[in-house]
C-alpha cells in the first residue's frame, strides 16, 4: 500500500470563527430565546387516582426512605 504525504492547506472562510466570537454571538442571542415560565401543575384529587397497584415490598421500600416516608 502506498503512503502519500499530503499537505493540508489552511483556508479561512466566513464559517471559521474563534470560540470568543461564538460565545459573544450566543450571549447576544440568549435574550431572544428565553423559555416561557411554567406554572406548577395543579394537584390531582385522590378521587381521580385509581387503578394504581403497589406491591407490599415496594410500599415498604418507599416507606423506609426518609425523604418519602413519614
C-alpha positions in Angstrom: 0.0 0.0 0.0 1.4 3.4 -1.0 1.6 6.2 1.5 1.4 9.7 0.2 2.2 12.8 2.2 -0.5 15.4 1.8 -0.1 19.0 2.7 -3.4 20.2 4.2 -4.0 23.8 3.2 -5.5 26.0 5.9 -8.2 28.1 4.5 -10.2 30.8 6.3 -13.7 31.2 5.3 -16.7 33.0 6.7 -17.7 29.9 8.6 -14.5 29.7 10.6 -14.8 31.6 13.9 -13.0 31.5 17.1 -14.6 30.5 20.4 -14.7 34.0 21.8 -16.6 35.3 18.8 -19.0 32.4 19.0 -19.6 32.9 22.7 -20.2 36.6 22.1 -22.8 35.9 19.5 -24.5 33.4 21.7 -24.7 35.8 24.6 -26.3 38.4 22.4 -28.9 35.9 21.1 -29.7 34.5 24.5 -32.4 37.1 25.4 -34.2 36.2 22.2 -34.5 32.5 23.2 -35.9 32.7 26.7 -38.3 29.9 27.6 -41.8 30.9 29.0 -42.3 30.5 32.7 -44.1 27.3 33.6 -46.6 27.2 36.4 -46.6 24.3 38.8 -49.0 21.6 37.8 -52.3 21.5 39.7 -52.6 18.7 42.3 -54.8 15.8 41.3 -57.6 15.0 43.7 -57.3 11.4 45.1 -60.7 10.5 43.8 -59.3 10.7 40.3 -56.4 8.3 41.1 -57.5 4.8 40.7 -56.1 1.5 39.3 -52.6 2.0 40.8 -51.3 -1.1 42.4 -48.1 -1.1 44.5 -46.6 -4.3 45.8 -46.1 -4.5 49.6 -42.3 -4.7 49.2 -42.3 -1.5 47.1 -44.5 0.2 49.7 -42.2 -0.8 52.5 -39.1 0.4 50.5 -40.6 3.8 49.9 -41.9 4.0 53.5 -38.3 3.3 54.7 -36.8 6.2 52.8 -36.7 9.2 55.0 -37.5 11.7 52.2 -40.7 9.9 51.2 -41.9 8.1 54.4 -43.3 9.9 57.4 
